[in-house]
Structures are given as C-alpha cells and as structure tokens.
Amino acid sequence: MGTQMKVILYVLDGCQVKALKRVDTLEAREIRRRALIYENAKTIYPSLTGPGHASILTGVQPGSHGLISHMYWDWDGGVKNIYSDAAFESPTLFELLAKRGVKSQGHGNYFRRGINDPYTRRMLKWLANRVEGSATISSAVDSMPVLERFVKRRVAGTLEGVDEKIADSAEPVHYVVDNHVDKSSHKYGPESTEYHKSIESALSSILQLLNTLDSRRQEYTVIVTSDHGHMSVDDKLQADDLDLSGAGYPIKETKLLNANLVVTYGEAEVTAVAVVVSRHIQVYVKDKTKIGRIAQALYSKRFVDRLLVGGEIGEWGVTNARTGDIIGSLKENMGFAELPIGERGDHGGFTDDEMNVPLWLLGPRIAPATKSGGRTVDIAPTVHRLLGVNPNGARYDGEPLGF
C-alpha cells in the first residue's frame, strides 16, 4: 500500500441535507455504510455560493475572508463584483499547503488560488478575474456575460474521468466541485425529481471514486460536503417591493448586474443601496442615523425573515468593510422574479434547508459512525491534520474534526 495520503474534498454544490437523506439507491446505502457522518453540520451565513466555498477553502468566516456576498456597494466606487478568489482577504488552504511543499489539484472548481495549475489555466483564471472586476462589463449586461460563463467553464474544467485523474495524480490534495446538484435545484426546485436524480448521480460518482482508489490500494480520505443547501422558491417578489418611500427612501433605479439585483434609493443623489443576491439582502445607508428607520421599514414588509444590524452582524461572523449596514434574508419560499438563476429553488437565508450541509468522511482509516455538529470552517484545519502538515501559524475559525 502507498504511503502518501490523498485528501479529496468533494463538494456537492447546493446539496440540501433533507433531500440527500431521501436518496436510497444502492450507491447511497454503500456510502453511508462506510462513512463517518456529522449530523447537523452547518455552513456559514450568508448561505451563498461564493461565501460558502471561500469559508471551506480558508477555514474562516466571511468577515475574515472578505466574500461577504457576491457583490457589495462602495460609496466611492459604486457596485463591486467579488465573486472571485482574487477578492479573498485570507489565504486558501491550497496556498498554505503550497508553502509547505504540498501541491493541490482542482476538478470542476472556479476558485483555484494556490492550486497547481498549468500556465494556460492560470492565464484563463487571470482573464476571468479581470472580467469579474470590470465595472464596464458589469454595467453593460443584464445577466452574467457569455464571455464570463465561457471562461469560467474553461477554468473549472469537467468531472469526466475524475476518479482516474485523482488516482493517477501525484498531487496529494484534490478539490472536486459538482455543480449539477445546485443547478438542478435552481431550475426545478429541491423537491423535484431532477434534483434528486442529480444527487443520486453525484453519489454514484463518489462511490466510483472510492472504488477506484481502493483498487489502486491507495491511502485516502474523502470529505463530502456542500457550500449551502436549498429552498423552494414559489412566491415571486418584484424589485418594486423593496420601495422604502414611507421611510423617506424612494427607489431611484433598479439594475440587474451579473444575476444580482441592485436597487438605489434617493432623489437628487443616492442615499441608500440594496444589493440582493439570491435570497440574501444587503443594505448600505449613507446617513448612519437612519439605519434603524430603514430596518424597521424592511421589517414591515411581508417578505423579510430576519435582519442583522450592528453587533448582530459580528455575531454571525460577517463584519467587514464590504458588509452592508443591514443584512438579512427573505422568508421561506420567497425570491425575486428579476433574478434569473433561482427559477424554482434558491438559497442565501437562515433556514435549516439552506444552512444545514452534509459533512461525511470516508476512507480506509475512517471508522464509520455518526456524530453531531461540525462546520464547513472545520474542513481546512481537518485537511492539515489528515496530511500531518503543521498549519504554520494559520488562523482558522474552525477546529479539526475528530475521526
């Protein structure tokens, strides 16, 4: 048997735990039989793709890594797109490992800072980051640019033959992202047959990976998790529902930028801005003495679930210069009609369906069991422990998982 441990972080993007538990195929049963399962594991808030993946990869909360959402408002520079690892304010697991001579590979993932990529892919990632940060492109499109989508696909690659690629690879660390699960819920909803079939397919691929590694007699640990869950979206809101004229903040303009809804308020000048990403809302207020008034006006709306203001934002680990003065989410089953991605399913809120994520460990040295707890910020320090590599002073908000 080989002596080098391989650690494979396998992310089922947008995998709702409730739906996962309903999958009862032979492959699903076999994986559960072999797994150390952490029940009630949690992702970070907001339960969005960018912040979720960033916390998995850095081991810290959004307030520390900087991806507090996918966009934010800067009073000097306007809307800023931060759906990019170029916007990370903390080092990734891959960067920290690379400093210790441990190389990583990525499969199907867009965030790749520190991964051992060839020159052509690094150049494509550089181009993608330029596109992400271009205010000209962002202001010129109504939804995600075709060029951006094309470049992202080329950067991420596919999962075709991923089991053989990992088994053949000399790199000990692998990051695999299956986006089909998330996409199927956005389009069909988390209660749909299509969504459940996508989870079944993902589990089949995971079992194939385990069997391939076993056939090569390799030492490995596979960590299965997700960046967020999913929520059905049946009640559609309109951008005009965010009008705050009663609080002295009429809507000035609404824009759709890279699948994010940006609402500016005021008359002669912009006095407040709401940025809506999926089911998550961030509000930026120019006159800070009016924050309470705006929060009260939002709470009077039928669609607001919960808002965080002041110290509450810090309690959820989202304090950052990019964070709004008020952040929060919509009530269950609600989403904005203007947002093109969440047709029948979406995420970003506080509900268990959105915040609970799978957290499974599998491998020859992992004893099957069921434990309680676990967080996505625990994953990066767990990878260090599995590899026996000292984090070298890295600051994590999580702790290594027991196994």
C-alpha positions in Angstrom: 0.0 0.0 0.0 1.2 3.5 -0.9 2.5 5.7 2.0 1.3 9.1 0.7 -2.2 10.1 2.0 -4.5 11.6 -0.5 -7.2 14.0 0.7 -10.1 14.7 -1.6 -12.5 17.5 -0.8 -15.7 16.6 -2.7 -18.3 19.5 -2.7 -21.8 18.8 -3.8 -22.7 22.4 -4.5 -26.2 23.2 -3.2 -26.9 19.8 -1.6 -29.9 20.1 0.7 -29.5 17.6 3.6 -33.2 16.8 3.7 -33.1 15.8 0.0 -29.9 13.8 0.5 -31.4 11.8 3.2 -34.2 10.7 0.9 -31.8 9.2 -1.6 -31.9 5.4 -1.1 -30.1 3.9 -4.0 -27.6 1.1 -3.6 -24.8 3.5 -4.0 -26.1 5.8 -1.4 -26.5 3.0 1.1 -23.0 1.8 0.5 -21.5 5.2 1.0 -23.5 5.7 4.2 -22.4 2.3 5.5 -18.7 3.4 5.1 -19.0 7.0 6.2 -18.3 9.0 9.4 -21.3 11.3 9.2 -21.6 14.6 11.0 -25.3 15.3 11.6 -26.5 18.9 11.8 -23.3 20.3 10.2 -23.6 24.0 9.3 -22.4 26.3 6.6 -21.7 30.0 7.1 -24.1 32.9 6.7 -25.0 34.1 4.2 -25.7 30.7 2.7 -24.4 31.7 -0.8 -22.0 30.0 -3.2 -19.1 32.5 -3.0 -19.0 32.9 0.8 -19.7 29.2 1.3 -16.8 28.0 -0.9 -14.5 30.7 0.5 -15.1 29.5 4.0 -14.5 25.9 3.1 -11.2 26.9 1.4 -9.9 29.3 4.0 -11.4 27.9 7.3 -12.6 31.3 8.3 -15.9 33.2 8.4 -16.9 35.6 5.6 -15.9 38.7 7.7 -12.4 37.4 7.6 -12.0 36.1 4.0 -13.9 39.1 2.6 -16.5 37.3 0.4 -19.5 38.6 2.4 -21.7 38.1 -0.7 -21.2 38.2 -4.4 -21.3 42.0 -4.8 -21.1 44.9 -2.5 -21.6 48.7 -2.6 -18.7 51.1 -2.3 -19.7 54.7 -1.7 -16.7 55.9 -3.6 -16.6 53.3 -6.4 -20.2 52.0 -6.8 -21.0 48.3 -7.2 -18.1 45.9 -6.8 -18.2 42.3 -8.0 -16.3 40.0 -5.6 -17.4 36.6 -7.0 -13.7 35.7 -7.4 -10.9 34.3 -5.4 -8.9 37.4 -6.3 -11.2 39.1 -3.7 -10.2 36.7 -0.9 -8.6 38.6 2.1 -7.4 35.3 3.7 -5.0 32.7 2.3 -6.6 29.5 0.9 -5.8 26.0 2.2 -4.0 25.4 -1.1 -1.8 28.4 -0.7 -0.8 27.4 2.9 -0.1 23.8 1.8 2.0 25.0 -1.2 4.2 26.9 1.2 5.0 23.5 2.9 5.6 21.9 -0.5 2.2 20.1 -0.7 0.6 20.5 -4.1 -3.1 20.5 -4.9 -5.3 19.8 -7.9 -8.8 21.1 -8.8 -11.6 19.5 -10.7 -14.8 21.4 -11.7 -14.0 24.3 -9.4 -13.7 28.0 -10.2 -11.9 29.2 -7.0 -8.4 28.0 -7.6 -6.0 30.2 -5.6 -2.9 28.1 -4.7 -3.8 25.1 -6.9 -1.0 23.7 -9.0 -2.5 24.7 -12.4 -0.7 24.7 -15.8 0.2 28.1 -17.4 -2.8 28.1 -19.8 -5.3 27.6 -17.0 -3.7 30.3 -14.8 -4.0 32.7 -17.7 -7.7 31.9 -18.2 -8.2 32.4 -14.5 -6.5 35.8 -14.7 -8.8 36.7 -17.6 -11.8 35.5 -15.6 -10.8 37.7 -12.6 -10.4 40.7 -14.9 -13.9 40.1 -16.3 -15.3 39.8 -12.8 -13.7 43.0 -11.7 -14.8 45.0 -14.8 -17.3 47.7 -14.0 -17.7 48.3 -17.7 -18.9 44.8 -18.4 -21.0 44.6 -15.2 -22.9 47.8 -16.2 -23.4 46.7 -19.8 -25.2 43.4 -19.2 -28.5 42.3 -17.7 -27.2 38.9 -16.6 -23.9 37.0 -16.4 -21.9 37.8 -19.6 -21.5 35.0 -22.2 -17.7 35.5 -22.2 -17.6 35.2 -18.4 -19.6 31.9 -18.4 -17.3 30.5 -21.2 -14.1 31.4 -19.4 -15.4 30.1 -16.1 -16.2 26.7 -17.7 -12.8 26.6 -19.2 -11.1 27.4 -15.9 -13.2 24.9 -13.9 -12.9 22.0 -16.3 -15.2 19.0 -16.1 -15.6 15.9 -13.9 -15.3 13.4 -16.7 -12.9 10.6 -15.6 -12.2 12.4 -12.3 -11.7 9.2 -10.4 -8.9 8.1 -12.7 -7.4 11.6 -12.7 -7.2 11.6 -9.0 -5.9 8.1 -8.7 -3.2 8.8 -11.3 -2.2 12.2 -9.9 1.0 12.8 -7.9 -0.7 15.7 -6.0 -2.0 14.6 -2.6 -4.8 17.2 -2.3 -7.8 17.4 -4.6 -10.8 19.7 -4.7 -13.8 18.4 -6.6 -16.9 20.5 -7.2 -20.1 19.0 -8.6 -22.2 22.0 -9.7 -25.0 19.9 -11.3 -26.8 19.5 -8.0 -27.1 23.2 -7.4 -28.1 23.9 -11.0 -30.9 21.3 -11.0 -32.5 22.8 -7.8 -32.2 26.4 -9.2 -34.1 25.3 -12.3 -36.5 22.7 -11.0 -36.6 23.1 -7.2 -35.3 20.9 -4.3 -38.4 18.8 -4.2 -38.1 17.9 -7.9 -37.2 14.5 -9.4 -34.5 16.3 -11.4 -32.8 17.5 -8.2 -33.0 14.1 -6.6 -31.6 12.4 -9.7 -28.6 14.8 -9.7 -27.8 13.9 -6.1 -28.1 10.2 -7.0 -25.7 10.7 -9.8 -23.3 12.6 -7.6 -23.3 9.8 -5.0 -22.7 7.2 -7.7 -19.6 9.2 -8.8 -18.3 9.4 -5.3 -18.6 5.6 -4.9 -16.8 5.1 -8.2 -14.0 7.3 -6.9 -13.8 5.3 -3.7 -13.7 2.0 -5.6 -11.0 3.3 -8.0 -8.8 4.4 -5.1 -9.4 1.1 -3.3 -8.5 -0.8 -6.5 -5.2 1.1 -6.6 -4.6 0.3 -2.9 -4.1 4.0 -2.2 -4.4 5.7 1.2 -7.0 8.4 1.1 -9.7 10.3 2.9 -12.7 11.8 1.0 -14.5 14.7 2.7 -18.0 15.2 1.3 -19.7 18.5 2.0 -21.6 21.4 0.5 -21.4 25.2 0.4 -25.1 25.6 1.2 -28.4 23.8 1.0 -31.5 24.9 -1.0 -35.0 26.3 -0.5 -38.0 26.1 -2.8 -39.0 29.4 -4.4 -42.7 29.6 -5.2 -43.6 33.1 -4.1 -42.0 35.6 -6.5 -41.4 39.2 -5.5 -40.8 42.3 -7.7 -38.0 44.8 -7.3 -40.6 47.5 -6.6 -41.5 45.6 -3.4 -38.3 47.0 -2.0 -39.6 50.6 -2.2 -39.0 52.4 1.1 -40.8 55.7 0.3 -42.6 55.5 3.6 -39.2 55.8 5.4 -38.1 58.6 3.1 -36.2 56.4 0.7 -37.9 56.1 -2.7 -36.4 53.9 -5.4 -34.2 55.8 -7.7 -33.1 52.9 -10.1 -33.1 49.1 -10.3 -30.4 47.2 -12.2 -29.6 43.5 -12.8 -25.9 43.0 -12.7 -24.4 39.5 -13.1 -27.5 37.9 -11.7 -27.6 40.3 -8.8 -30.3 42.9 -8.2 -29.1 46.4 -7.3 -31.6 48.9 -6.0 -30.5 52.5 -5.4 -32.6 54.9 -3.3 -32.9 58.7 -3.2 -33.9 61.6 -5.4 -31.1 64.0 -6.4 -28.4 61.7 -5.1 -28.1 58.1 -4.0 -28.8 57.9 -0.2 -29.1 54.1 0.2 -28.5 50.9 -1.8 -29.9 47.4 -1.6 -27.9 44.5 -3.2 -29.9 41.3 -3.5 -28.1 38.1 -4.2 -30.4 35.1 -4.3 -32.4 35.2 -1.1 -29.9 37.4 0.7 -30.2 41.2 1.1 -27.5 43.8 2.0 -28.4 47.4 2.6 -25.9 50.3 2.6 -27.1 53.6 4.2 -25.3 56.9 3.7 -26.7 58.5 6.8 -26.0 56.0 9.6 -28.5 57.6 11.9 -31.2 56.3 9.5 -30.2 52.6 9.8 -32.8 51.9 12.4 -35.6 53.6 10.4 -34.8 51.6 7.3 -34.5 48.3 9.2 -38.0 49.0 10.7 -39.4 49.7 7.2 -38.0 46.5 5.9 -39.4 44.5 8.8 -42.8 45.9 7.9 -42.6 44.1 4.5 -44.3 40.8 4.2 -41.2 39.1 2.8 -38.4 39.9 5.3 -37.5 37.0 7.5 -34.6 38.3 9.7 -32.3 41.2 9.6 -28.9 41.7 11.3 -27.7 45.1 12.3 -24.6 46.3 14.2 -23.2 43.8 16.7 -25.5 41.0 15.3 -23.5 41.1 12.1 -20.4 40.4 14.0 -22.0 37.6 16.0 -22.6 35.8 12.6 -19.0 36.4 11.5 -19.8 38.8 8.7 -18.2 42.0 9.9 -16.2 43.5 7.1 -15.8 46.9 5.4 -17.7 45.4 2.4 -20.6 44.3 4.5 -23.8 46.4 4.4 -25.2 48.3 7.4 -28.2 45.9 7.4 -28.1 42.3 6.1 -30.7 39.6 6.1 -32.9 37.3 4.1 -36.3 36.6 2.7 -39.0 34.4 4.3 -39.3 30.8 3.3 -40.2 30.0 -0.4 -39.7 33.6 -1.5 -37.4 35.1 -4.2 -37.2 37.9 -6.6 -38.7 37.4 -10.1 -35.9 39.6 -11.7 -33.2 37.2 -10.6 -32.5 34.8 -13.5 -30.9 31.9 -11.6 -33.5 31.0 -8.9 -36.4 29.8 -11.1 -37.7 27.2 -8.7 -35.0 26.9 -6.0 -32.6 29.3 -4.3 -30.6 29.9 -1.1 -28.9 32.6 1.0 -31.1 32.6 4.0 -31.1 31.4 7.6 -33.4 28.3 7.3 -32.2 24.8 8.1 -32.8 23.8 4.5 -30.2 26.4 3.4 -27.8 26.3 6.3 -27.5 22.5 7.0 -25.0 20.8 4.8 -23.6 17.2 4.5 -20.3 16.5 6.2 -19.1 13.0 5.6 -15.6 11.5 5.9 -14.7 8.2 4.0 -11.5 6.3 3.7 -9.6 3.1 4.8 -8.7 4.6 8.1 -12.1 6.3 8.8 -14.3 4.3 11.2 -18.0 4.5 10.2 -20.0 6.4 12.8 -22.5 9.2 13.3 -21.5 12.3 15.3 -23.2 15.6 15.9 -22.0 19.0 14.9 -19.3 20.1 12.5 -19.0 23.3 10.4 -17.6 24.0 7.0 -14.9 26.2 8.6 -13.6 23.0 10.3 -12.6 21.4 6.9 -9.4 23.3 6.2 -7.8 22.5 9.6 -9.0 18.9 9.2 -7.1 18.6 5.9 -4.0 19.8 7.7 -4.4 17.2 10.4 -5.1 14.4 7.9 -1.9 15.2 6.0 0.1 15.7 9.2 1.1 19.2 8.0 1.5 21.9 10.5 -0.7 24.9 9.6 2.3 27.1 10.3 0.5 29.8 12.3 -2.5 30.0 10.0 -5.6 31.4 11.8 -8.7 29.3 11.5 -12.2 29.9 12.9 -12.8 26.2 12.8 -11.2 23.2 14.6 -10.1 19.9 13.1 -12.8 17.3 13.1 -12.5 14.1 15.1 -12.1 10.9 13.2 
